[in-house]
Amino acid sequence: MFKGSITALVTPFKNGAVDEAAVIALTERQIAAGTHGLVPCGTTGESATLTFEEHMRVVEIVVETAKGRVPVIAGTGSNNTAVAIENQRRARELGADAGLVVAPYYNKPNAEGLFQHFKAIHDAVDLPIVVYNVPGRTVVDIQPETVARIAGLERVVGVKDATGDTARVSAHRRLIGADFVQLSGDDPSALGFNATGGVGAISVTSNVAPALCAAFQDATLTGDWETARALNDRLMPLHHALFTSSSPGPTKYALSVLGVMNTELRLPLTEPNEASNAAVRSALVHAGLLDRA
């Protein structure tokens, strides 16, 4: 079920509130472009600044809009295990296909603490779990041996690996098996990730270039590496430009340039500076999405 280009959706705001109409429009735009799945309320969705009610309302809108056309993996993680369980429970009630559960941030749990955190969520809620390893944000790196232990839980179906270390794919395959779903969380290394056994990406760039990212993933999954490399070359400057300032600032700016939505963020994030914006515009031109910078 979970493979290909899965978009880590931005959350649109209008005058400080979630723009529900824009959430619907973004969801429809993604599906129309061939995106294979959606992740509302992950890191890119500014989940850290959403209230519980806002968070679950966005998940509800995306699930209702998608209507089963593509799977929806709701962001449900927290560094508070009890909160993560409640998020996972509510996501299941709303009809999400899985929960994306990030490693507990700030607490810095050891390997046993990581396993027990995921086990508690798994045991409490009958909903598939995709483990999210992003040490650049959480400080904690879930090592392959710990991922393998967590993967032994029945409803743990895959991992979003945002380490950028493509060697992790082979390590996970060796320890868990080839059927374990491995999704890249790092757009620049997604080509190598799939070449070594990954089956897709939970992508930031696909917010901006959904058709290109879907075509890229399709090419890797069918073994058309020449096409995949060509698309990767078009997308690479955009992958980097979208992180020239705190994400998702540059992504929202890119979407505004394309006329899709506004640039509104929530504090503590602020809008990118002109150097970042210039890099985004140049990358859009390189990707063939904009006529001139």
C-alpha positions in Angstrom: 0.0 0.0 0.0 2.7 2.5 0.9 5.1 3.2 -1.9 6.0 5.8 -4.5 5.8 9.6 -4.0 4.0 10.3 -0.7 3.7 14.0 0.0 4.4 15.4 3.4 1.7 18.1 3.1 2.2 21.6 4.2 -0.6 23.1 6.3 -2.0 26.3 4.8 -3.0 29.1 7.2 -5.1 32.2 6.7 -5.0 35.0 9.2 -3.6 32.7 11.8 -6.1 29.8 11.4 -6.0 26.6 9.4 -7.3 27.3 5.9 -9.6 24.4 5.4 -10.5 25.2 1.8 -6.8 25.3 0.9 -6.2 21.9 2.6 -8.9 20.4 0.3 -7.4 22.2 -2.8 -3.9 21.0 -1.9 -5.1 17.4 -1.5 -7.0 17.4 -4.8 -3.9 19.0 -6.6 -1.7 16.2 -5.3 -4.0 13.4 -6.3 -4.6 14.9 -9.8 -0.8 15.1 -10.3 -0.4 11.3 -9.6 0.9 11.4 -6.0 0.8 7.9 -4.5 0.0 8.9 -0.9 -0.4 11.8 1.6 1.0 12.6 5.0 -0.9 15.4 6.8 0.5 16.9 9.9 4.0 15.7 9.8 7.0 17.9 10.3 6.4 19.7 7.0 2.8 20.3 8.1 4.1 22.3 11.1 2.5 19.8 13.5 4.4 21.2 16.4 2.4 24.4 16.2 -1.1 22.8 15.8 -3.5 22.3 18.6 -4.9 18.7 18.9 -8.2 19.9 17.4 -6.5 21.6 14.4 -4.2 18.6 13.9 -7.0 16.1 13.8 -9.2 18.4 11.7 -6.5 18.6 9.0 -6.2 14.8 9.1 -10.0 14.5 8.8 -10.2 16.8 5.8 -7.4 15.0 4.0 -9.0 11.6 4.6 -12.4 12.8 3.5 -11.1 14.5 0.4 -8.9 11.6 -0.6 -11.9 9.2 -0.4 -9.6 6.2 -0.6 -8.0 7.2 -3.8 -4.6 7.3 -2.2 -3.5 6.1 1.3 -3.3 8.7 4.1 -0.5 8.3 6.7 -1.4 10.7 9.5 1.4 12.3 11.5 0.7 11.0 15.1 4.1 11.1 16.9 5.0 12.9 20.1 7.7 12.8 22.7 5.0 12.0 25.2 3.9 8.4 24.7 0.4 9.0 26.1 -0.1 11.8 23.7 1.2 9.7 20.7 -1.3 7.0 21.7 -4.2 9.5 21.7 -3.1 10.9 18.4 -2.9 7.4 16.9 -6.3 6.5 18.3 -8.0 9.5 16.9 -6.3 9.1 13.5 -7.7 5.5 13.4 -11.2 6.9 14.2 -10.9 9.4 11.4 -10.0 6.7 8.8 -6.3 7.2 8.3 -4.5 4.2 6.8 -1.5 4.4 9.2 0.2 6.7 11.7 3.6 8.2 11.1 5.3 8.0 14.5 8.4 10.0 15.0 11.2 9.1 17.4 10.6 10.9 20.7 12.4 14.2 20.5 14.1 16.2 23.3 13.8 13.3 25.9 16.7 11.4 24.3 15.5 7.9 25.1 17.9 4.9 24.8 17.2 1.9 22.6 15.0 0.2 25.2 13.0 3.4 25.7 12.5 3.7 22.0 11.3 0.2 21.7 8.9 0.5 24.6 7.5 3.8 23.2 6.6 2.2 19.9 5.4 -1.0 21.6 3.0 1.0 23.9 1.5 2.8 20.8 1.3 -0.5 18.9 -0.4 -2.3 21.7 -2.9 0.5 22.4 -4.2 1.1 18.9 -5.1 -1.2 16.0 -3.6 1.0 13.3 -0.4 0.4 11.2 2.7 2.3 12.2 5.4 3.8 10.0 8.4 4.6 12.2 9.9 8.0 11.5 13.6 8.4 12.1 14.9 11.9 11.7 17.8 12.5 14.0 18.5 16.0 12.6 15.3 17.1 14.4 14.9 14.6 17.2 18.6 14.2 18.3 17.9 10.5 18.7 18.9 8.2 15.9 17.0 4.9 15.8 19.7 2.4 14.9 19.0 -0.4 12.4 19.1 -3.0 15.2 16.4 -1.1 17.1 14.3 -0.6 14.0 14.5 -4.3 13.5 13.3 -4.9 17.0 10.4 -2.5 16.6 9.6 -4.0 13.2 8.9 -7.3 15.0 5.7 -5.7 16.3 2.8 -6.9 14.1 1.4 -3.6 13.0 4.8 -1.8 12.3 4.9 -1.9 8.6 7.7 0.4 7.5 10.1 3.2 8.2 10.6 6.7 7.0 14.3 7.2 7.1 15.5 10.8 6.9 19.1 10.1 7.9 20.3 10.5 4.2 22.3 7.3 4.8 21.4 5.0 2.0 23.4 2.2 3.7 20.6 2.0 6.2 18.4 0.4 3.5 20.6 -2.6 3.1 21.0 -2.9 6.9 17.2 -2.9 7.3 16.8 -5.5 4.6 19.4 -7.7 6.2 17.9 -7.4 9.7 14.2 -7.3 8.8 13.7 -8.6 5.3 12.9 -7.3 1.8 9.2 -6.9 2.5 9.6 -4.2 5.1 8.5 -0.9 3.6 11.4 1.5 3.4 10.6 5.1 2.5 13.1 7.9 2.2 12.6 11.0 4.2 15.4 12.8 2.4 14.7 13.9 -1.2 18.3 14.4 -2.4 19.2 10.8 -1.6 15.9 9.2 -2.8 17.5 7.9 -6.0 20.2 5.9 -4.2 17.7 5.0 -1.5 15.4 3.2 -4.0 18.3 1.7 -5.9 19.3 -0.1 -2.7 15.9 -1.4 -1.9 13.6 1.5 -0.9 10.2 1.7 -2.4 9.4 5.4 -2.2 9.7 8.7 -0.4 7.7 10.8 2.0 8.7 13.9 0.2 8.8 17.7 0.8 9.6 18.5 -2.8 6.4 16.8 -4.0 4.4 19.6 -2.5 5.9 21.8 -5.2 6.5 19.4 -8.0 4.0 16.5 -7.5 3.9 15.3 -11.1 7.7 15.2 -11.4 8.2 13.5 -8.1 5.5 10.9 -9.0 7.1 10.2 -12.3 10.5 9.9 -10.7 9.2 7.4 -8.2 7.4 5.5 -10.9 10.6 5.3 -12.9 12.6 3.9 -10.0 9.9 1.3 -9.2 9.8 0.0 -12.7 13.6 -0.1 -13.1 13.8 2.8 -15.6 16.9 4.2 -14.1 17.7 6.4 -17.1 14.5 8.3 -16.8 14.8 8.4 -13.0 18.3 9.9 -13.2 17.1 12.5 -15.7 14.2 13.5 -13.5 16.5 13.5 -10.4 18.8 16.0 -12.2 15.8 18.3 -12.8 14.7 18.1 -9.2 18.0 18.2 -7.3 18.3 22.0 -7.2 14.8 22.2 -5.9 15.4 19.5 -3.2 18.2 21.7 -1.9 16.5 25.1 -2.3 13.6 24.0 -0.2 15.9 23.7 2.8 17.8 27.0 2.4 15.7 28.3 5.2 13.7 26.6 7.9 11.2 24.2 6.4 8.5 24.5 5.2 9.2 28.3 4.6 10.8 27.8 1.2 8.2 25.3 0.2 5.3 27.6 1.0 7.2 30.4 -0.9 7.6 28.1 -3.9 3.8 27.3 -3.8 3.0 31.0 -3.7 5.2 31.7 -6.7 3.3 28.9 -8.6 0.0 30.6 -7.5 -1.1 27.6 -5.3 -1.3 29.2 -1.8 0.1 31.9 0.4 3.3 31.9 2.4 1.8 32.2 6.0 3.8 30.3 8.7 3.3 30.1 12.4 5.9 31.3 14.9 8.6 30.5 15.7 9.0 30.1 12.0 9.4 33.2 9.9 9.4 33.7 6.1 12.7 33.0 4.2 15.0 35.8 3.2 15.6 36.9 -0.3 18.6 34.7 -0.9 16.5 31.6 -0.1 13.7 32.9 -2.3 16.0 33.5 -5.1 17.4 30.0 -4.8 13.8 28.6 -4.9 12.9 30.6 -8.0 16.1 29.5 -9.8 15.3 25.9 -8.9 11.8 26.2 -10.2 13.1 27.4 -13.5 15.6 24.5 -13.6 12.8 22.0 -13.0 10.7 23.5 -15.8 8.0 24.7 -13.4 8.6 28.5 -13.9 9.6 30.4 -17.1 12.0 32.8 -15.5 13.4 33.6 -12.0 
